[in-house]
Amino acid sequence: MSEPFDSTLGDETESLKKCIARSPFLWEELKNQSSKFRILTGERTTGALHIGHYFGSLKSRVTLQNWGVDLFLILADYQAITDRNSTEKLKQSIYDIILDYLAVGIQPEKSTIFCHSMVPALNQLLLPFLSVVSMGELQRNPTVKEEIALSGAKSVSGLMMTYPVHQAADILYCRGNVVPGGKDQLPHVEITRLIARRMNNLYFDGEKFFPEPELLLSEAPLLLGTDGRKMGKSLNNAISLKMTSDETAQLIKRAKTDSEININYDPINRPEVANLLRLYALCTGKTPEVIAAKIGSQGSSLLKKNLTEVVNEYFRPIRERRNKFAEDKAIVWEVLRDGNLKANEIANRTLNDLRSAMHMQYY
Ligand code: TRP
């Protein structure tokens, strides 16, 4: 397909630079003018959340919520099948993630929690949105390319190629104007902006029916899994929020280190030890260097012992709240039902307005 559209996606690094420069100002605005913003973010429903999610995104979402920003959290269950076929675990994942949200302080009275598959009008936006995006633009998306490379799959599904457009529907159905996320989300936000612009030009005479959302870049504190690889929900290398203290201790005990006895903070040459020190730092507010100096020649077993204590101490109140919420068998599904109800009202309105603008209200 040729590309009959106006601009194409901008230079990735240029927009990343802009995004980095803009982030502190955006944070200020979110704090001081919270009512101007609606945030849409969320996750694939591929398993319970872990401490990497906590320090990387959950913690700041709670802050934003408490500043008064209107927060929408999507449980992207259709996106969870981009790179896997099994759906048996979706329900358990959704259940776990909602409990995780409640445990860390997301309040359903303030924030809207909903899922893809139960908001039909959101999904229908995908069709007109797909019509304004070219194959070339889909194929150039660096995050999608990386996911395809990582998956090592022989063939690539249509959903894998188009989920960023679906994600645009996640954001635009409720007119989200800020999307917190890591830099891997930047290409998706860029295509969302492009879609918003093209839809506005095509069907709304350039009026800003859809906003052009901005990425609020999270300074993802890079936490690796306990095996030194990327921390992953399904890799058995992550300390999840729902783990017990004992399970946490087990995982930290097995964590990979190296053969050098003396503990120092050397992220380049000793990534696994550095990772444990960074986690320690996040839980205590001390610097990794100071922590390393204290342990010194006492080696990794003391580091692990102390780390276990500080991690369990840090997450104790969150885990207690989680267990408390879990005692109420109905709460999770009530929260989701309420969120879906609200999301459906908004999505129906957006879709109706769009269909009117597209001359598709036939009677
Ligand atoms: N792509 C996100 C992830 O990989 C999940 C997601 C789906 C999302 N829809 C979104 C994030 C909309 C931000 C906005 O976890």
Boltz pocket constraint, residues with backbone or C-beta under 6 A from the ligand:
constraints:
  - pocket:
      binder: B
      contacts: [[A, 40], [A, 41], [A, 42], [A, 43], [A, 44], [A, 74], [A, 76], [A, 79], [A, 167], [A, 170], [A, 171], [A, 179], [A, 180], [A, 181], [A, 185]]
      max_distance: 6.0
